[in-house]
Amino acid sequence: MMGMAKYLSKEMKAVGMPIQVIDPTAVALGYLQMMIRAGLTHSRLEYPKLDLREREISCIKRPSS
């Protein structure tokens, strides 16, 4: 999608509708940079840390001890 805004803006200008188009990729990257600089993270209530203990996968049988 990078560069699509420039292309779309040029095409709209060619048909007589000069408008500014915001590149969503650039906006997303800028937003990410802002979040990192501000030290912001996702909610720990909504996305708690994973329990890193060994997990059993139901489709894999463990060898009997």
SEFIZA-3560 file (N, C-alpha, C; in Angstrom, 3 decimals):
REM SEFIZA-3560
<numar><xx>0.822</xx><yy>-1.202</yy><zz>0.000</zz><atom>N</atom></numar>
<numar><xx>0.000</xx><yy>0.000</yy><zz>0.000</zz><atom>CA</atom></numar>
<numar><xx>0.861</xx><yy>1.259</yy><zz>0.000</zz><atom>C</atom></numar>
<numar><xx>2.137</xx><yy>1.102</yy><zz>0.288</zz><atom>N</atom></numar>
<numar><xx>3.023</xx><yy>2.255</yy><zz>0.318</zz><atom>CA</atom></numar>
<numar><xx>3.016</xx><yy>2.931</yy><zz>-1.051</zz><atom>C</atom></numar>
<numar><xx>2.824</xx><yy>4.227</yy><zz>-1.101</zz><atom>N</atom></numar>
<numar><xx>2.818</xx><yy>4.959</yy><zz>-2.352</zz><atom>CA</atom></numar>
<numar><xx>1.457</xx><yy>5.047</yy><zz>-3.015</zz><atom>C</atom></numar>
<numar><xx>0.493</xx><yy>4.345</yy><zz>-2.489</zz><atom>N</atom></numar>
<numar><xx>-0.845</xx><yy>4.338</yy><zz>-3.087</zz><atom>CA</atom></numar>
<numar><xx>-1.496</xx><yy>5.714</yy><zz>-2.966</zz><atom>C</atom></numar>
<numar><xx>-1.239</xx><yy>6.423</yy><zz>-1.891</zz><atom>N</atom></numar>
<numar><xx>-1.838</xx><yy>7.739</yy><zz>-1.693</zz><atom>CA</atom></numar>
<numar><xx>-1.365</xx><yy>8.713</yy><zz>-2.765</zz><atom>C</atom></numar>
<numar><xx>-0.080</xx><yy>8.667</yy><zz>-3.081</zz><atom>N</atom></numar>
<numar><xx>0.464</xx><yy>9.559</yy><zz>-4.106</zz><atom>CA</atom></numar>
<numar><xx>-0.180</xx><yy>9.255</yy><zz>-5.463</zz><atom>C</atom></numar>
<numar><xx>-0.296</xx><yy>7.984</yy><zz>-5.784</zz><atom>N</atom></numar>
<numar><xx>-0.913</xx><yy>7.559</yy><zz>-7.047</zz><atom>CA</atom></numar>
<numar><xx>-2.368</xx><yy>8.018</yy><zz>-7.116</zz><atom>C</atom></numar>
<numar><xx>-3.121</xx><yy>7.768</yy><zz>-6.038</zz><atom>N</atom></numar>
<numar><xx>-4.538</xx><yy>8.126</yy><zz>-6.020</zz><atom>CA</atom></numar>
<numar><xx>-4.724</xx><yy>9.635</yy><zz>-6.115</zz><atom>C</atom></numar>
<numar><xx>-3.884</xx><yy>10.392</yy><zz>-5.431</zz><atom>N</atom></numar>
<numar><xx>-3.959</xx><yy>11.844</yy><zz>-5.481</zz><atom>CA</atom></numar>
<numar><xx>-3.713</xx><yy>12.353</yy><zz>-6.899</zz><atom>C</atom></numar>
<numar><xx>-2.728</xx><yy>11.751</yy><zz>-7.583</zz><atom>N</atom></numar>
<numar><xx>-2.419</xx><yy>12.133</yy><zz>-8.962</zz><atom>CA</atom></numar>
<numar><xx>-3.585</xx><yy>11.798</yy><zz>-9.894</zz><atom>C</atom></numar>
<numar><xx>-4.182</xx><yy>10.623</yy><zz>-9.708</zz><atom>N</atom></numar>
<numar><xx>-5.319</xx><yy>10.219</yy><zz>-10.543</zz><atom>CA</atom></numar>
<numar><xx>-6.529</xx><yy>11.133</yy><zz>-10.324</zz><atom>C</atom></numar>
<numar><xx>-6.779</xx><yy>11.504</yy><zz>-9.086</zz><atom>N</atom></numar>
<numar><xx>-7.906</xx><yy>12.391</yy><zz>-8.786</zz><atom>CA</atom></numar>
<numar><xx>-7.678</xx><yy>13.775</yy><zz>-9.389</zz><atom>C</atom></numar>
<numar><xx>-6.433</xx><yy>14.240</yy><zz>-9.355</zz><atom>N</atom></numar>
<numar><xx>-6.104</xx><yy>15.531</yy><zz>-9.954</zz><atom>CA</atom></numar>
<numar><xx>-6.331</xx><yy>15.483</yy><zz>-11.463</zz><atom>C</atom></numar>
<numar><xx>-6.004</xx><yy>14.351</yy><zz>-12.088</zz><atom>N</atom></numar>
<numar><xx>-6.165</xx><yy>14.195</yy><zz>-13.538</zz><atom>CA</atom></numar>
<numar><xx>-7.627</xx><yy>14.271</yy><zz>-13.969</zz><atom>C</atom></numar>
<numar><xx>-8.543</xx><yy>13.864</yy><zz>-13.102</zz><atom>N</atom></numar>
<numar><xx>-9.971</xx><yy>13.923</yy><zz>-13.451</zz><atom>CA</atom></numar>
<numar><xx>-10.642</xx><yy>15.191</yy><zz>-12.918</zz><atom>C</atom></numar>
<numar><xx>-9.824</xx><yy>16.149</yy><zz>-12.465</zz><atom>N</atom></numar>
<numar><xx>-10.361</xx><yy>17.435</yy><zz>-12.032</zz><atom>CA</atom></numar>
<numar><xx>-10.814</xx><yy>17.502</yy><zz>-10.594</zz><atom>C</atom></numar>
<numar><xx>-10.390</xx><yy>16.568</yy><zz>-9.778</zz><atom>N</atom></numar>
<numar><xx>-10.749</xx><yy>16.569</yy><zz>-8.359</zz><atom>CA</atom></numar>
<numar><xx>-9.477</xx><yy>16.508</yy><zz>-7.519</zz><atom>C</atom></numar>
<numar><xx>-8.727</xx><yy>17.622</yy><zz>-7.450</zz><atom>N</atom></numar>
<numar><xx>-7.475</xx><yy>17.600</yy><zz>-6.692</zz><atom>CA</atom></numar>
<numar><xx>-7.734</xx><yy>17.504</yy><zz>-5.183</zz><atom>C</atom></numar>
<numar><xx>-7.410</xx><yy>16.382</yy><zz>-4.613</zz><atom>N</atom></numar>
<numar><xx>-7.590</xx><yy>16.186</yy><zz>-3.170</zz><atom>CA</atom></numar>
<numar><xx>-6.309</xx><yy>15.610</yy><zz>-2.579</zz><atom>C</atom></numar>
<numar><xx>-6.124</xx><yy>15.829</yy><zz>-1.300</zz><atom>N</atom></numar>
<numar><xx>-5.002</xx><yy>15.239</yy><zz>-0.579</zz><atom>CA</atom></numar>
<numar><xx>-5.443</xx><yy>13.875</yy><zz>-0.048</zz><atom>C</atom></numar>
<numar><xx>-4.589</xx><yy>12.881</yy><zz>-0.219</zz><atom>N</atom></numar>
<numar><xx>-4.889</xx><yy>11.537</yy><zz>0.263</zz><atom>CA</atom></numar>
<numar><xx>-3.839</xx><yy>11.166</yy><zz>1.296</zz><atom>C</atom></numar>
<numar><xx>-4.269</xx><yy>10.691</yy><zz>2.439</zz><atom>N</atom></numar>
<numar><xx>-3.350</xx><yy>10.301</yy><zz>3.511</zz><atom>CA</atom></numar>
<numar><xx>-2.927</xx><yy>8.857</yy><zz>3.299</zz><atom>C</atom></numar>
<numar><xx>-1.618</xx><yy>8.629</yy><zz>3.324</zz><atom>N</atom></numar>
<numar><xx>-1.074</xx><yy>7.278</yy><zz>3.150</zz><atom>CA</atom></numar>
<numar><xx>-1.232</xx><yy>6.516</yy><zz>4.472</zz><atom>C</atom></numar>
<numar><xx>-2.065</xx><yy>5.469</yy><zz>4.517</zz><atom>N</atom></numar>
<numar><xx>-2.312</xx><yy>4.762</yy><zz>5.775</zz><atom>CA</atom></numar>
<numar><xx>-1.065</xx><yy>4.099</yy><zz>6.354</zz><atom>C</atom></numar>
<numar><xx>-0.138</xx><yy>3.674</yy><zz>5.505</zz><atom>N</atom></numar>
<numar><xx>1.085</xx><yy>3.045</yy><zz>6.007</zz><atom>CA</atom></numar>
<numar><xx>1.926</xx><yy>4.060</yy><zz>6.764</zz><atom>C</atom></numar>
<numar><xx>2.086</xx><yy>5.244</yy><zz>6.196</zz><atom>N</atom></numar>
<numar><xx>2.864</xx><yy>6.296</yy><zz>6.852</zz><atom>CA</atom></numar>
<numar><xx>2.214</xx><yy>6.717</yy><zz>8.166</zz><atom>C</atom></numar>
<numar><xx>0.890</xx><yy>6.798</yy><zz>8.183</zz><atom>N</atom></numar>
<numar><xx>0.176</xx><yy>7.171</yy><zz>9.405</zz><atom>CA</atom></numar>
<numar><xx>0.384</xx><yy>6.114</yy><zz>10.489</zz><atom>C</atom></numar>
<numar><xx>0.273</xx><yy>4.841</yy><zz>10.122</zz><atom>N</atom></numar>
<numar><xx>0.445</xx><yy>3.755</yy><zz>11.097</zz><atom>CA</atom></numar>
<numar><xx>1.857</xx><yy>3.756</yy><zz>11.670</zz><atom>C</atom></numar>
<numar><xx>2.855</xx><yy>3.946</yy><zz>10.819</zz><atom>N</atom></numar>
<numar><xx>4.240</xx><yy>3.977</yy><zz>11.303</zz><atom>CA</atom></numar>
<numar><xx>4.492</xx><yy>5.188</yy><zz>12.194</zz><atom>C</atom></numar>
<numar><xx>3.940</xx><yy>6.340</yy><zz>11.823</zz><atom>N</atom></numar>
<numar><xx>4.078</xx><yy>7.540</yy><zz>12.647</zz><atom>CA</atom></numar>
<numar><xx>3.414</xx><yy>7.362</yy><zz>14.004</zz><atom>C</atom></numar>
<numar><xx>2.253</xx><yy>6.727</yy><zz>14.017</zz><atom>N</atom></numar>
<numar><xx>1.537</xx><yy>6.472</yy><zz>15.272</zz><atom>CA</atom></numar>
<numar><xx>2.348</xx><yy>5.528</yy><zz>16.159</zz><atom>C</atom></numar>
<numar><xx>2.931</xx><yy>4.501</yy><zz>15.555</zz><atom>N</atom></numar>
<numar><xx>3.759</xx><yy>3.559</yy><zz>16.303</zz><atom>CA</atom></numar>
<numar><xx>4.967</xx><yy>4.264</yy><zz>16.908</zz><atom>C</atom></numar>
<numar><xx>5.625</xx><yy>5.127</yy><zz>16.132</zz><atom>N</atom></numar>
<numar><xx>6.773</xx><yy>5.878</yy><zz>16.644</zz><atom>CA</atom></numar>
<numar><xx>6.362</xx><yy>6.759</yy><zz>17.815</zz><atom>C</atom></numar>
<numar><xx>5.209</xx><yy>7.410</yy><zz>17.707</zz><atom>N</atom></numar>
<numar><xx>4.721</xx><yy>8.265</yy><zz>18.779</zz><atom>CA</atom></numar>
<numar><xx>4.475</xx><yy>7.457</yy><zz>20.056</zz><atom>C</atom></numar>
<numar><xx>3.858</xx><yy>6.282</yy><zz>19.909</zz><atom>N</atom></numar>
<numar><xx>3.582</xx><yy>5.428</yy><zz>21.071</zz><atom>CA</atom></numar>
<numar><xx>4.881</xx><yy>4.995</yy><zz>21.748</zz><atom>C</atom></numar>
<numar><xx>5.886</xx><yy>4.627</yy><zz>20.953</zz><atom>N</atom></numar>
<numar><xx>7.164</xx><yy>4.184</yy><zz>21.507</zz><atom>CA</atom></numar>
<numar><xx>7.860</xx><yy>5.328</yy><zz>22.232</zz><atom>C</atom></numar>
<numar><xx>7.909</xx><yy>6.508</yy><zz>21.602</zz><atom>N</atom></numar>
<numar><xx>8.560</xx><yy>7.670</yy><zz>22.228</zz><atom>CA</atom></numar>
<numar><xx>7.883</xx><yy>8.064</yy><zz>23.532</zz><atom>C</atom></numar>
<numar><xx>6.562</xx><yy>7.945</yy><zz>23.583</zz><atom>N</atom></numar>
<numar><xx>5.810</xx><yy>8.317</yy><zz>24.780</zz><atom>CA</atom></numar>
<numar><xx>5.846</xx><yy>7.226</yy><zz>25.845</zz><atom>C</atom></numar>
<numar><xx>6.379</xx><yy>6.055</yy><zz>25.490</zz><atom>N</atom></numar>
<numar><xx>6.455</xx><yy>4.957</yy><zz>26.456</zz><atom>CA</atom></numar>
<numar><xx>5.112</xx><yy>4.291</yy><zz>26.706</zz><atom>C</atom></numar>
<numar><xx>4.190</xx><yy>4.414</yy><zz>25.770</zz><atom>N</atom></numar>
<numar><xx>2.867</xx><yy>3.821</yy><zz>25.942</zz><atom>CA</atom></numar>
<numar><xx>2.858</xx><yy>2.384</yy><zz>25.443</zz><atom>C</atom></numar>
<numar><xx>2.048</xx><yy>1.557</yy><zz>26.080</zz><atom>N</atom></numar>
<numar><xx>1.907</xx><yy>0.162</yy><zz>25.677</zz><atom>CA</atom></numar>
<numar><xx>0.425</xx><yy>-0.202</yy><zz>25.696</zz><atom>C</atom></numar>
<numar><xx>0.132</xx><yy>-1.426</yy><zz>25.346</zz><atom>N</atom></numar>
<numar><xx>-1.245</xx><yy>-1.897</yy><zz>25.382</zz><atom>CA</atom></numar>
<numar><xx>-1.686</xx><yy>-2.082</yy><zz>26.835</zz><atom>C</atom></numar>
<numar><xx>-2.967</xx><yy>-2.249</yy><zz>27.038</zz><atom>N</atom></numar>
<numar><xx>-3.527</xx><yy>-2.424</yy><zz>28.371</zz><atom>CA</atom></numar>
<numar><xx>-3.123</xx><yy>-3.777</yy><zz>28.951</zz><atom>C</atom></numar>
<numar><xx>-2.582</xx><yy>-3.771</yy><zz>30.161</zz><atom>N</atom></numar>
<numar><xx>-2.213</xx><yy>-5.029</yy><zz>30.816</zz><atom>CA</atom></numar>
<numar><xx>-3.459</xx><yy>-5.772</yy><zz>31.314</zz><atom>C</atom></numar>
<numar><xx>-4.572</xx><yy>-5.057</yy><zz>31.455</zz><atom>N</atom></numar>
<numar><xx>-5.822</xx><yy>-5.728</yy><zz>31.834</zz><atom>CA</atom></numar>
<numar><xx>-6.387</xx><yy>-6.510</yy><zz>30.658</zz><atom>C</atom></numar>
<numar><xx>-6.364</xx><yy>-5.910</yy><zz>29.491</zz><atom>N</atom></numar>
<numar><xx>-6.899</xx><yy>-6.577</yy><zz>28.301</zz><atom>CA</atom></numar>
<numar><xx>-5.936</xx><yy>-7.612</yy><zz>27.740</zz><atom>C</atom></numar>
<numar><xx>-4.641</xx><yy>-7.338</yy><zz>27.819</zz><atom>N</atom></numar>
<numar><xx>-3.626</xx><yy>-8.238</yy><zz>27.270</zz><atom>CA</atom></numar>
<numar><xx>-2.606</xx><yy>-8.574</yy><zz>28.355</zz><atom>C</atom></numar>
<numar><xx>-2.957</xx><yy>-9.463</yy><zz>29.294</zz><atom>N</atom></numar>
<numar><xx>-2.020</xx><yy>-9.796</yy><zz>30.372</zz><atom>CA</atom></numar>
<numar><xx>-0.805</xx><yy>-10.549</yy><zz>29.844</zz><atom>C</atom></numar>
<numar><xx>0.272</xx><yy>-10.544</yy><zz>30.663</zz><atom>N</atom></numar>
<numar><xx>1.479</xx><yy>-11.274</yy><zz>30.274</zz><atom>CA</atom></numar>
<numar><xx>1.163</xx><yy>-12.759</yy><zz>30.162</zz><atom>C</atom></numar>
<numar><xx>1.820</xx><yy>-13.413</yy><zz>29.230</zz><atom>N</atom></numar>
<numar><xx>1.620</xx><yy>-14.847</yy><zz>29.052</zz><atom>CA</atom></numar>
<numar><xx>2.273</xx><yy>-15.623</yy><zz>30.185</zz><atom>C</atom></numar>
<numar><xx>1.649</xx><yy>-16.706</yy><zz>30.559</zz><atom>N</atom></numar>
<numar><xx>2.232</xx><yy>-17.615</yy><zz>31.531</zz><atom>CA</atom></numar>
<numar><xx>3.227</xx><yy>-18.475</yy><zz>30.758</zz><atom>C</atom></numar>
<numar><xx>4.500</xx><yy>-18.325</yy><zz>31.052</zz><atom>N</atom></numar>
<numar><xx>5.529</xx><yy>-18.982</yy><zz>30.255</zz><atom>CA</atom></numar>
<numar><xx>5.861</xx><yy>-20.393</yy><zz>30.731</zz><atom>C</atom></numar>
<numar><xx>5.058</xx><yy>-20.930</yy><zz>31.647</zz><atom>N</atom></numar>
<numar><xx>5.282</xx><yy>-22.317</yy><zz>32.049</zz><atom>CA</atom></numar>
<numar><xx>5.037</xx><yy>-23.231</yy><zz>30.866</zz><atom>C</atom></numar>
<numar><xx>5.580</xx><yy>-24.418</yy><zz>30.950</zz><atom>N</atom></numar>
<numar><xx>5.419</xx><yy>-25.386</yy><zz>29.867</zz><atom>CA</atom></numar>
<numar><xx>3.936</xx><yy>-25.678</yy><zz>29.662</zz><atom>C</atom></numar>
<numar><xx>3.528</xx><yy>-25.660</yy><zz>28.429</zz><atom>N</atom></numar>
<numar><xx>2.126</xx><yy>-25.926</yy><zz>28.111</zz><atom>CA</atom></numar>
<numar><xx>2.013</xx><yy>-27.229</yy><zz>27.354</zz><atom>C</atom></numar>
<numar><xx>0.923</xx><yy>-27.893</yy><zz>27.564</zz><atom>N</atom></numar>
<numar><xx>0.684</xx><yy>-29.148</yy><zz>26.866</zz><atom>CA</atom></numar>
<numar><xx>-0.194</xx><yy>-28.871</yy><zz>25.655</zz><atom>C</atom></numar>
<numar><xx>0.196</xx><yy>-29.427</yy><zz>24.537</zz><atom>N</atom></numar>
<numar><xx>-0.589</xx><yy>-29.281</yy><zz>23.319</zz><atom>CA</atom></numar>
<numar><xx>-1.484</xx><yy>-30.507</yy><zz>23.233</zz><atom>C</atom></numar>
<numar><xx>-2.784</xx><yy>-30.281</yy><zz>23.119</zz><atom>N</atom></numar>
<numar><xx>-3.745</xx><yy>-31.379</yy><zz>23.219</zz><atom>CA</atom></numar>
<numar><xx>-3.573</xx><yy>-32.443</yy><zz>22.133</zz><atom>C</atom></numar>
<numar><xx>-3.075</xx><yy>-32.096</yy><zz>20.976</zz><atom>N</atom></numar>
<numar><xx>-2.963</xx><yy>-33.086</yy><zz>19.904</zz><atom>CA</atom></numar>
<numar><xx>-1.662</xx><yy>-33.890</yy><zz>19.984</zz><atom>C</atom></numar>
<numar><xx>-0.759</xx><yy>-33.525</yy><zz>20.889</zz><atom>N</atom></numar>
<numar><xx>0.506</xx><yy>-34.253</yy><zz>21.038</zz><atom>CA</atom></numar>
<numar><xx>0.462</xx><yy>-35.021</yy><zz>22.354</zz><atom>C</atom></numar>
<numar><xx>0.646</xx><yy>-36.318</yy><zz>22.276</zz><atom>N</atom></numar>
<numar><xx>0.624</xx><yy>-37.139</yy><zz>23.489</zz><atom>CA</atom></numar>
<numar><xx>2.016</xx><yy>-37.154</yy><zz>24.101</zz><atom>C</atom></numar>
<numar><xx>2.064</xx><yy>-36.945</yy><zz>25.411</zz><atom>N</atom></numar>
<numar><xx>3.338</xx><yy>-36.991</yy><zz>26.127</zz><atom>CA</atom></numar>
<numar><xx>3.705</xx><yy>-38.433</yy><zz>26.413</zz><atom>C</atom></numar>
<numar><xx>4.991</xx><yy>-38.739</yy><zz>26.381</zz><atom>N</atom></numar>
<numar><xx>5.401</xx><yy>-40.098</yy><zz>26.741</zz><atom>CA</atom></numar>
<numar><xx>5.120</xx><yy>-40.366</yy><zz>28.221</zz><atom>C</atom></numar>
<numar><xx>4.685</xx><yy>-41.562</yy><zz>28.522</zz><atom>N</atom></numar>
<numar><xx>4.405</xx><yy>-41.934</yy><zz>29.917</zz><atom>CA</atom></numar>
<numar><xx>5.709</xx><yy>-42.077</yy><zz>30.672</zz><atom>C</atom></numar>
<numar><xx>5.729</xx><yy>-41.588</yy><zz>31.923</zz><atom>N</atom></numar>
<numar><xx>6.950</xx><yy>-41.705</yy><zz>32.727</zz><atom>CA</atom></numar>
<numar><xx>6.899</xx><yy>-42.905</yy><zz>33.624</zz><atom>C</atom></numar>
//
